[in-house]
């Protein structure tokens, strides 16, 4: 029996009440012997709240104090709000199509008012009136996209408002690799759109003693100078503590060099079209040895960019050297069901502690969309547990979980105390948005 539900204004799901799930049989013994507890089952997200490391905080404070950046604090909040609310640039022909529709609508409306035959002079006036109205409507309704020019002041504003949430999100994402591939030791790291260096801080949280080369690309010289200054503890004219650290303004042309982990975090919005974004994804994937990570804001536009990259890479299956699969968050390589719905983005929530600079540190949350793409084919022993894609609704004696499954479907399952075994019920009840639910 199927029924379509809409609960708390969430996206519609088809609920199959005949669906029965149970804890993954390979884990049953570990649950029985208390190796795993339902509250801390293997699918739970380990990173709940992230704070920028104290040594980096001290360097940031020194940099901001020296630059007199406190005066820019209000502007930094405006910049952060603007970045979160951005739309993608319009594609070729998109504005022309909108203009044509508006033209036809206005022209027909005016034609109904003028039932009499128009003279040639009246016709010219009519056309001018229509064009002026079309231009006026377009001016109000077409998004004016432009990439952000990060000069010294804007870079400092970005550091104040965006460093903490971006670092937290990246630690949360990289922990997926560290958790499910604990023996993995990356040797190199490539950061496209490296900004103030949050990507490097995050990989060093896990693999500081393993990575021997950091290659950071950012078109802004002010951003590059700022990132380097923070790594040098906020001081000029001191030796860089990382010998294998390189900065460039543009992507290198050589395709020979590959890097263990390649990251593009909050960078693809600066590219002027889908064509430019996909060309960049292709270059980044060619440079990837193990993992390619794409991260954007958790808005509809941010999710669209992430999904573009996911679809592009997963459709390269004809080329054996470039084949890959979705390592996280997707338990499948099918077309994203969230994208097919077009109602709500696939996004997740990360808590972080703000920088204690202009005010006391406070806990905030940031929405983000991401995908980790791994080179090679999906292993045959990959459990492909479903992902919790919205906060579970916990009620008395039952919990409602919204899941993205290994079959590429969105399912909503009601775990009731009466119908499920205790372990499965308690695992579902303790899950949070973004966790994997270890069931089959």
Protein Blocks (a to p, Z undefined) as FASTA:
>chain_A
ZZdddeehiacddddfkbccdddfklmmmmmnomacfklgfkbcfblbdcddfklmmmmm
mmmmmnopmmmmmmmmmmmmmmmmpccdddehklmmmmmmmmmmmmmmmmmmmmbccdfk
lmmmmmmmmmmmmmmmmmmmmccdddddddfklmmmmmmmmmmmmmmmmmmmmmmmmmmm
mmbccfbdcdehklnolmmmmmmmmmmmmpcbdcdddfblklmmmmmmmmnnopahiacf
bfkbccdfbdcfblkbccfbacdehklmmpcbfklmmmmmmmmmmmpmkbccddddfbfk
lmmmmmmmmmmmmmmmmpmklgccdfbfcfbfbdcfklmnomaccdddddddddffkbcc
dddddddddddddedjddfklnoiacdfbdcdddehiacdddddfkopacdddddfklpc
fklmmmmmmpcehiacddZZ
